[in-house]
Amino acid sequence: MITVERLTLRAEGVGGGLTIARALPGEVVEGDVVDGRIAQPRIVTPSPDRVAAPCRHYKSCGGCALMHASDGFVANWKQEVVQSALAAQGIEAPFRPILTSPPQSRRRATLAGRRLKAGALVGFHARASDTVTAIPECRLLDPALIAAIPACEALVIAGGSRKGEVKLTVTRFDQGVEVAVTGGKPLDTALRIDLPQIAGQHGLARLAWDDEVLLQTEPPTLTMGPARVSPPPGAFLQATPQGEAALLAAVREAVGEAGRIADLFAGCGTFALPLATRAELHAVEGAKPLLAALDRGWRGARGVKQVTTEARDLFRRPLLPDELARFDAVVIDPPRAGAEAQIAELARSGVPVIAHVSCNPVTFARDAKTLIAAGYRLDWVQVVDQFRWSAHVELAARFSRNHMA
């Protein structure tokens, strides 16, 4: 028998030199070991933090990693993940209480689809497996996305291959659900006729097949501050409205009364457009379609200040200190790999305030070390759990020079 010592960053237990699926610290477990891992542990002595998973798909679905743990345990663990990443860099910081999105709030997800001999299977992969698990009663997704699964199944039947897997990115917009499909059959005349008909019959707001829009009743939009934004098909968005609101509130507090703000890795305007109600914004993003959506949203909004856009690869061409000098604050929201080159230039700059949003505590801690070494102070950290029951951790933090409060 093995006692679980801790969790990995993937939320798997560690004990006796083994990794143990869906175990909690302090539990005593046993089970068959394959390649250094116990995939199906028998819990001999459960943790007091163990709970019955509220979703009937949990045993077979790999979409959630921590549904067997209490909400309090998950909240504390995610806070500790960020604290430990900072501590590894020799950094301490004040932490605000974690903000967690409620069940059934995920408005965007990527599902897997397989065409079968009779019908199709659409859902999430089983844990560490290519097997697809149906999720008709998922406790994670917005009900509108669950309601769109029959449409996804019909699309897979019509345009999927028996030899491969189809990816379906489903997003809830104000006008309905968009499905963006990749990995299906190449479009031919028959599919160009059949697929839009299926989408229309199921009431989809938009259908895109390998980035080509086949059906759009009207441009699907989301509200970002005073603007209505129509992102390109399958575009990255914050996973839940509640998570987005929490991150935005933290960013807004961090930049304070700054009059000129640069938003780096701006996407389609999640932060730039709401902040433009009281500051001039310069939005920088590598993907031109996202910038185009941001610009259209700004031009159609009322009560906003000037928003300029710049298409630029910030990994290869970060903004330099002389370019950053005209801003009172910078918002930066890089991908998981972080933005080492841009952070290095920010460290050399004189920007008074940096609002740093991150989905990777390890690269965030690396960036924080660089900024602190250059004279910035880490004022506070706000952890946001919008990927409920998963191992993913997001956060927003404020860095300031000259001990600005």
Secondary structure as UniProt FT lines:
FT   STRAND          2..3
FT   STRAND          6..7
FT   TURN            9..10
FT   STRAND          13..15
FT   TURN            16..17
FT   STRAND          18..20
FT   TURN            21..22
FT   TURN            25..26
FT   STRAND          28..30
FT   TURN            35..36
FT   STRAND          37..38
FT   STRAND          42..45
FT   TURN            48..49
FT   TURN            56..60
FT   TURN            67..68
FT   HELIX           71..87
FT   TURN            88..90
FT   STRAND          99..100
FT   TURN            103..104
FT   STRAND          108..115
FT   STRAND          120..125
FT   TURN            127..128
FT   STRAND          132..134
FT   TURN            136..137
FT   HELIX           143..147
FT   HELIX           149..159
FT   TURN            162..163
FT   STRAND          166..173
FT   TURN            174..175
FT   STRAND          176..182
FT   HELIX           189..201
FT   TURN            202..203
FT   STRAND          206..209
FT   TURN            210..211
FT   STRAND          212..216
FT   STRAND          222..224
FT   TURN            225..226
FT   STRAND          227..229
FT   TURN            233..234
FT   HELIX           241..255
FT   TURN            256..257
FT   STRAND          260..264
FT   TURN            267..271
FT   HELIX           272..275
FT   TURN            276..278
FT   STRAND          280..285
FT   HELIX           288..299
FT   STRAND          307..311
FT   TURN            314..316
FT   HELIX           321..324
FT   TURN            325..326
FT   STRAND          329..332
FT   TURN            336..337
FT   HELIX           340..348
FT   STRAND          353..358
FT   HELIX           361..373
FT   TURN            374..375
FT   STRAND          377..385
FT   TURN            388..389
FT   STRAND          394..400
FT   TURN            402..403
//
